[in-house]
Amino acid sequence: MTPNELAEYTTDFIGECQARILGIGAEQYSKGDRQKFEDMPLLDLLQYAREEAQDLAVYAAMLDIRFSRLEGLLRAAGN
């Protein structure tokens, strides 16, 4: 992968993030000209952020499980 290809992938990835903000994110978090997080009490925002961080850790563990299985299959196939 060239730097340009990585940059293009990153652009596409961020585009998907933007689509989520404008789609499901807008449905769940938009309050017209403000976002829900802007008016959330700070303690609520901290709790929400911690829950999201925990979700990221769970997704990382799930990916690691799948990567491990894939690695085992590739090793068994002699790759």
N, C-alpha and C positions, 0 to 999 in steps of 0.2 A: 504494500500500500504506500503510495507516495504521499508527501505532505499535502498536496492538493486534494487527493482523494479523501484523506482524513478530514481535511477542512470541509469538504463538501458533505461528508457524512455528518459531521458535527452540525453543519447548517441545517441539514434535514432533520436531525434529532431535535434541535432547538425548535424547528418548525412544528414538530409533533407536540412539543411542550406548549407552544403557543396555541395550537389547536385545542389542547385540553383546557387551557385557561379560558379560551373563548367559547368552548362547548360546555362540557360537564362542570367545569370550574365556575363559569358564569351562572349556570343554573343553581349551583350549591352555595356560592360565596359572594355573588354580586349583590350590592345594595344600591343599584343605580350608579351614582357617581363615586361610590366608595366600595371597597372590598370589606368583607366581614372581619378580616384580621385587623383592619385599621381601627375598628371601634371595640374590639374584644378587650375585656379586662386583661391586663398583662398576665395574671396568674392563669387565666383560661388559655391564653396564647401559648404560654410555656408548657402547660399540660398537653395541648394539642401538638406542639412541636415535638415533645418527648414521645408521644404516641407514634407520630410519623417516623421518628428516628428508630423506634423499636420495630415498626413495620419494615423499614429498610434493612435492619439486621435480620429479620425473618426471611425476607426475600433473598438476602445474600446467602443465608444458610440453605435455602431451597435450591438456589443456583449451584452452590457448592456440591450438594447431593447429586444433582444431575450431571455436573462436570465430572465428579468422581466416577459415576456409572459410565459415562462416555469414555473416560480415560481407561477404565477397565476393559471396555469393549475394544477400544483401539489397540490396547496392549495385547489382548487375546488374538486379535487379527494380525498382529505382527507389525503394526504401524508405529 
